[in-house]
């Protein structure tokens, strides 16, 4: 079958080349991305300094609840596809398909948005150069040919990097994360020691007329989006060159580092200039204006380094994740089996990388404003994956004194972990409600809701078109193709739930 190693009935597996520090960097770099450097003024407008910082710390803590389930399942099922495999184990192939469908959209959109963020950086640094070759306006955003070329170039470069090999991209990811952390530390220290800094700039603590609880809740509502990326770890689990049991610790450390980094950038901007004036201003990049006001050109340089590293790590990390999701779906033949093939020389899922690149290369032509409609709703897709992961872990964990038959997954008798996985599922449902319920602090806009409905309908149509073909594979065959081994004892599903 396509994508199968000679003489084997199993798809060719990925080489184990990822070191622990590289995996930590994939989680951190993907979680932070460009938002930490461009959006602090937006978050200040919503929550104020205390509200924004509190919201990110609470959001990070809630994501740790979800990470407990990820750690257990990565240890038990270290294969490419991550949440796709978890949904398959817990609920069967239909659930796995839709989990993978939503994740593919979510990860691909974030690749495209990071590429547009790089173009936005150039627009800020060299406006006269970038804003040439005006093409048209989409949703109020002027599209220029130079900006389009910048985004497309970045997409192609990182696609080639990911095709060349996971070890290369992992090493670059780690170096970029270290540089990003150093840049943020220098920004925070520089602001605090600058004689031009006035600490009273960070008052009032919350926006005028806004209930503090509501202000914090509005920031917590964006946590699924702000911390998207730690879930890239299970996508690469097949490539770990270390025991998968370490994944839990790496994810938690990455989440803590991401939360601290977000809070450091918010505090730096809030101390640099009166935050209410920044929030109410019409600046395209309020963070840059505030930091250059107290640090001059050095502030702009550090911010540019930070965002360049953030965008680079985001692009790299989500290329890895999107291509591995497609690899897992290709192995299960939920999508064309060509996605299960590996590059003959570099042994990477190059067709998945090329597909993501091809889709993303369309996005710069529509402008950044229109792209954000799709990206905003992609948080729903990632939250769906969080929910499946936590519910799967909840099903597999048992109470400490459980008398059920022996499980091949090792120590699953833990009341505390079962409770934590349930809390993670409740957290994911809460995030989902905040995104989908009209009038909630994080509710999606009309355009984003339309995009979500369209993508869901496309998924249903594609599923129905391939349903007859998928039935040619037994459940046991799908388990073998995705998990690389028979389903472990203790994870059996009822037959009707596996359709």
C-alpha positions in Angstrom: 0.0 0.0 0.0 1.2 3.6 -0.5 3.4 4.8 2.3 4.3 1.3 3.3 7.9 0.2 3.8 9.0 -2.7 1.5 8.2 -6.1 2.9 5.9 -4.6 5.6 2.2 -4.2 6.1 2.8 -1.2 8.3 3.2 2.3 7.1 6.8 3.5 7.3 7.4 5.1 10.7 9.2 8.3 11.4 12.8 8.3 12.7 13.4 9.1 16.4 15.4 12.2 16.1 13.8 14.8 18.4 15.6 15.6 21.6 13.7 16.6 24.8 14.8 20.3 24.7 13.7 20.5 21.0 10.3 19.2 21.9 10.0 21.7 24.8 10.9 24.4 22.3 8.3 23.2 19.8 5.6 23.5 22.6 6.8 26.9 23.8 7.5 28.5 20.4 4.2 27.3 19.0 2.3 28.6 22.0 3.7 32.1 22.0 4.0 33.0 18.3 3.5 36.5 17.2 0.6 37.5 19.5 2.8 38.2 22.6 4.5 41.0 20.7 1.7 42.6 18.7 -1.4 42.2 20.8 -0.6 43.5 24.4 -2.5 46.7 23.8 -5.5 44.8 22.7 -5.4 42.7 25.8 -5.0 45.8 28.0 -8.0 47.3 26.4 -10.1 44.2 27.3 -8.7 43.4 30.8 -6.5 46.2 32.0 -3.0 45.4 33.4 -4.1 43.3 36.3 -7.0 41.7 34.4 -4.8 40.7 31.5 -2.0 39.3 33.6 -4.4 37.5 35.9 -6.3 36.1 32.9 -3.1 34.7 31.4 -1.9 33.1 34.6 -5.3 31.5 35.2 -5.5 30.5 31.5 -2.1 28.8 31.8 -3.1 27.0 35.0 -6.2 25.7 33.3 -4.2 24.5 30.3 -2.0 22.5 32.8 -5.2 20.7 33.8 -5.6 19.6 30.2 -1.9 18.8 29.9 -2.3 16.0 32.5 -4.4 14.1 30.0 -2.0 14.8 27.3 1.0 13.5 29.3 -0.8 10.2 30.1 -1.9 9.6 26.5 1.4 10.5 24.9 3.1 8.0 27.2 0.6 5.4 26.2 0.3 6.1 22.5 3.5 7.8 21.2 2.5 8.0 17.5 2.1 10.7 14.9 -1.3 12.2 14.9 -1.6 12.9 18.6 -5.3 13.8 19.3 -6.3 11.8 16.2 -5.0 8.7 17.8 -6.5 9.6 21.2 -9.9 10.1 19.7 -9.6 6.8 17.9 -8.7 5.0 21.1 -11.5 6.6 23.1 -14.3 6.9 20.7 -13.6 5.2 17.3 -12.7 6.2 13.8 -15.6 8.6 13.0 -14.7 10.8 16.0 -11.1 10.5 15.1 -11.8 11.8 11.6 -13.6 14.9 12.8 -11.0 15.6 15.4 -8.4 15.5 12.7 -10.5 17.6 10.3 -10.8 20.4 12.8 -7.2 20.3 13.8 -5.9 20.4 10.3 -7.8 23.6 9.7 -6.7 25.1 13.0 -3.0 24.3 12.5 -3.0 25.4 8.8 -4.7 28.7 9.6 -2.1 29.5 12.3 0.7 28.8 9.8 -0.9 31.3 7.5 -1.4 33.9 10.2 2.2 33.7 11.4 3.4 34.3 7.8 1.2 37.4 7.6 2.6 38.6 11.0 6.1 38.5 9.4 4.8 40.8 6.6 3.2 43.0 9.3 6.6 43.4 11.0 8.1 44.5 7.7 5.2 46.9 7.1 6.0 48.5 10.5 9.8 48.6 10.0 9.9 49.6 6.3 6.5 51.0 5.4 7.7 52.8 2.3 9.1 49.6 0.9 6.4 47.2 1.8 3.4 49.4 0.9 4.2 49.4 -2.8 2.3 47.7 -5.6 -1.2 48.3 -4.2 -3.6 45.6 -5.5 -7.0 46.0 -3.7 -8.7 46.3 -0.4 -10.3 43.4 1.5 -12.4 44.0 4.6 -10.7 47.4 5.0 -7.2 45.9 4.7 -5.0 47.2 1.8 -3.2 44.4 0.0 0.2 45.2 -1.5 2.2 42.9 -3.8 5.4 43.4 -1.7 3.6 42.3 1.4 2.2 39.2 -0.4 5.7 38.3 -1.6 7.1 38.5 1.9 4.5 36.2 3.3 4.8 33.7 0.5 8.6 33.7 0.8 8.4 32.9 4.5 5.9 30.1 3.9 8.2 28.5 1.2 11.3 28.7 3.3 9.8 27.0 6.4 8.1 24.4 4.2 11.5 23.5 2.7 13.0 23.5 6.2 10.5 21.0 7.4 10.9 18.8 4.4 14.7 18.7 5.0 14.2 16.9 8.3 12.8 17.1 11.9 16.3 17.2 13.5 17.2 20.4 11.6 13.9 22.1 12.3 14.0 21.0 16.0 17.5 22.4 16.5 16.5 25.7 14.9 13.4 25.8 17.0 15.3 25.5 20.2 17.8 28.2 19.3 15.0 30.6 18.2 13.2 30.0 21.5 16.3 30.8 23.6 16.8 34.1 21.6 13.1 35.0 22.1 13.3 34.5 25.8 16.5 36.6 26.1 14.8 39.4 24.1 11.7 39.4 26.3 13.9 39.4 29.5 15.9 42.4 28.1 12.7 44.2 27.3 11.2 43.8 30.7 14.5 44.8 32.5 15.0 47.7 30.1 11.6 49.1 30.8 11.9 48.7 34.6 15.3 50.4 34.8 14.6 53.2 32.2 14.4 56.6 33.8 11.5 57.4 31.5 9.3 54.6 32.9 6.5 55.8 35.1 4.9 52.9 37.1 1.7 54.8 37.4 1.2 54.2 33.7 -0.2 50.8 34.7 -3.2 52.3 36.5 -6.1 51.8 36.7 -5.8 48.0 37.2 -9.0 47.3 35.1 -10.8 49.2 32.3 -13.2 51.8 33.5 -16.7 50.6 34.0 -15.8 47.0 33.6 -16.4 44.4 36.4 -13.0 42.9 37.4 -14.3 39.4 37.2 -15.7 40.0 33.7 -12.4 41.6 32.6 -10.4 38.6 33.8 -12.9 36.1 32.2 -12.6 37.9 28.9 -8.9 37.2 28.9 -9.3 33.6 30.1 -11.6 33.1 27.2 -8.8 33.5 24.7 -6.5 31.0 26.5 -7.2 28.2 24.0 -5.9 30.5 21.3 -3.1 32.0 23.3 -1.7 28.7 24.4 -2.4 26.7 21.2 0.9 25.0 20.5 1.6 22.9 23.6 -0.6 20.3 21.9 2.0 20.1 19.1 3.9 17.8 21.3 1.8 14.7 20.7 2.0 15.2 17.0 5.7 14.6 17.1 5.6 11.8 19.8 6.6 9.2 17.2 9.9 11.0 16.7 11.0 11.3 20.4 14.5 10.0 21.1 13.6 10.0 24.8 11.0 8.1 26.9 7.5 9.5 26.1 6.8 9.7 29.9 8.9 12.9 29.9 6.4 14.6 27.7 4.1 15.7 30.6 6.9 17.6 32.3 8.0 19.3 29.0 4.5 20.4 28.3 4.0 21.9 31.8 7.4 23.7 31.6 6.4 25.1 28.2 3.0 26.3 29.5 4.6 28.0 32.5 7.3 29.7 30.3 4.6 30.9 27.8 2.4 32.3 30.6 5.4 34.2 32.1 6.4 35.5 28.7 2.9 36.8 27.9 2.7 38.5 31.3 6.2 40.0 30.9 5.2 41.6 27.6 1.9 42.9 29.0 3.7 44.4 32.0 6.4 46.0 29.8 3.9 47.7 27.6 1.7 48.8 30.5 4.6 50.4 32.3 6.0 52.1 29.2 3.0 54.4 28.5 -0.4 55.2 29.9 -2.2 52.0 28.9 -5.6 53.6 28.5 -4.3 56.0 25.9 -2.5 53.2 24.1 -5.7 51.1 24.1 -7.8 53.9 22.8 -5.3 55.0 20.2 -5.4 54.1 16.5 -1.8 52.9 16.3 -1.3 49.8 14.1 1.3 48.5 16.7 0.8 50.1 20.1 3.4 47.8 21.7 6.1 49.1 19.5 5.1 52.7 20.1 5.1 52.2 23.9 8.5 50.4 24.0 10.3 52.8 21.7 9.0 55.7 23.8 11.1 54.5 26.8 13.9 52.4 25.2 14.3 54.1 21.8 15.7 52.2 18.9 16.9 49.4 21.3 13.4 48.7 22.3 12.3 48.4 18.6 15.3 46.1 17.9 14.5 43.8 20.8 10.8 43.7 19.9 11.7 42.9 16.3 14.0 40.1 17.4 11.3 38.8 19.7 8.5 38.8 17.1 10.8 37.4 14.4 11.7 34.5 16.7 8.1 34.1 17.8 6.8 34.0 14.2 9.6 31.6 13.1 8.9 29.2 16.0 5.2 29.3 15.4 5.6 28.7 11.6 7.9 25.8 12.3 5.9 24.2 15.1 2.6 24.3 13.2 4.1 23.0 10.0 5.2 20.0 12.1 1.8 19.5 13.7 -0.4 20.0 10.6 1.8 17.6 8.5 1.7 14.9 11.2 -2.1 15.2 11.6 -2.3 14.6 7.8 0.2 11.8 8.1 -2.0 10.0 10.7 -5.2 10.6 8.7 -3.4 9.3 5.6 -2.3 6.1 7.4 -5.9 5.5 8.4 -7.0 6.4 4.9 -9.4 9.1 6.2 -7.7 11.3 3.6 -5.9 10.1 0.4 -3.1 7.7 1.3 -0.5 9.8 -0.4 -0.3 11.8 2.8 1.1 8.7 4.5 4.1 8.6 2.2 7.5 9.8 3.5 10.2 11.6 1.6 12.5 9.0 0.1 15.6 10.8 1.3 14.6 12.9 4.4 11.9 10.6 5.7 9.5 13.4 6.5 5.8 13.7 5.7 6.5 15.9 2.7 3.1 15.7 1.1 1.5 17.0 4.2 4.0 19.9 4.4 3.5 20.7 0.7 -0.3 20.6 1.1 -0.2 23.0 4.1 2.2 25.3 2.2 -0.1 25.3 -0.9 -3.2 26.2 1.1 -1.4 28.9 3.0 0.1 30.5 -0.1 -3.4 31.5 -1.1 -4.0 33.4 2.1 -1.7 36.5 1.6 -3.9 37.5 -1.4 -6.9 38.0 0.8 -5.3 40.4 3.3 -4.8 40.0 7.1 -8.3 41.2 8.1 -10.1 38.5 6.2 -7.7 35.8 7.3 -8.4 36.6 11.0 -12.1 35.5 10.5 -11.0 32.0 9.7 -8.2 31.9 12.3 -10.5 33.1 15.1 -12.8 30.1 14.6 -9.8 27.7 14.4 -9.7 28.0 18.2 -12.9 25.9 18.2 -11.1 23.2 16.4 -8.2 23.1 18.8 -10.7 23.1 21.8 -12.4 20.1 20.2 -9.1 18.3 20.3 -8.6 19.3 24.0 -12.0 17.9 24.8 -11.4 14.5 23.0 -8.1 14.1 24.7 -9.4 14.8 28.2 -12.5 12.6 27.7 -10.3 9.7 26.4 -8.0 10.0 29.4 -11.1 10.1 31.7 -12.4 6.8 30.1 -9.0 5.1 30.5 -8.2 6.2 34.0 -9.8 4.2 36.8 -10.5 5.0 40.5 -7.7 3.8 42.8 -9.6 0.8 44.1 -11.2 -0.2 40.8 -11.8 -3.9 40.4 -12.0 -3.8 36.6 -9.8 -6.2 34.6 -6.1 -5.5 34.1 -5.1 -2.8 31.6 -2.0 -3.0 29.4 -1.5 0.8 29.8 0.2 0.4 33.1 -0.8 2.4 36.2 -4.2 3.7 35.3 -5.8 3.2 38.7 -5.6 6.8 40.0 -8.7 8.6 41.4 -6.8 12.0 41.4 -5.8 11.7 37.7 -9.3 10.6 36.7 -10.7 13.7 38.5 -8.0 15.9 36.8 -8.9 14.6 33.4 -12.6 15.3 34.1 -11.7 18.9 35.2 -9.7 19.2 31.9 -12.8 18.1 29.9 -14.9 20.7 31.8 -12.3 23.3 31.1 -12.4 22.5 27.4 -16.2 22.6 27.4 -16.1 26.0 29.2 -13.7 27.3 26.6 -16.0 26.0 23.8 -19.0 27.8 25.4 -17.1 31.1 25.7 -16.4 30.9 22.0 -19.8 29.8 20.7 -22.4 31.3 23.0 -23.4 34.8 21.7 -22.7 37.6 24.1 -20.0 35.7 26.0 -16.7 37.5 26.5 -14.9 35.5 23.8 -17.7 34.9 21.4 -16.8 34.5 17.7 -17.9 37.1 15.3 -20.5 36.5 12.5 -17.9 36.0 9.9 -16.0 33.4 12.0 -19.2 31.5 12.8 -20.0 31.3 9.1 -16.5 30.0 8.4 -16.9 27.4 11.1 -20.2 26.2 9.7 -18.8 26.0 6.1 -15.7 24.0 7.3 -18.0 21.6 9.3 -20.2 21.1 6.3 -17.2 20.4 4.1 -16.0 17.9 6.6 -19.3 16.1 6.6 -19.4 16.0 2.8 -15.8 14.7 2.5 -16.6 12.1 5.2 -19.6 10.8 3.3 -17.8 10.7 0.0 -15.0 8.5 1.5 -17.3 6.5 3.8 -17.6 3.6 1.3 -13.8 3.4 0.9 -13.2 3.6 4.6 -15.5 0.6 5.2 -13.0 -1.5 3.3 -10.7 -1.3 6.3 -11.6 -3.1 9.5 -11.4 -1.4 12.9 -8.5 -3.6 13.7 -6.7 -2.5 10.6 -7.2 1.2 11.4 -5.9 0.6 14.9 -2.8 -1.0 13.5 -2.2 1.7 10.9 -2.6 4.6 13.3 -1.3 3.1 16.6 1.3 0.8 15.0 0.1 -2.0 17.2 -3.1 -3.8 18.2 -5.4 -1.9 20.5 -4.2 -2.4 24.1 -6.2 -4.5 26.5 -8.5 -2.4 28.5 -9.3 0.1 25.7 -11.9 -2.0 23.8 -14.9 -0.1 22.4 -18.4 -1.4 21.8 -18.8 -2.3 18.1 -21.5 0.3 17.4 -19.3 3.1 18.8 -16.5 2.3 16.3 -18.5 2.9 13.1 
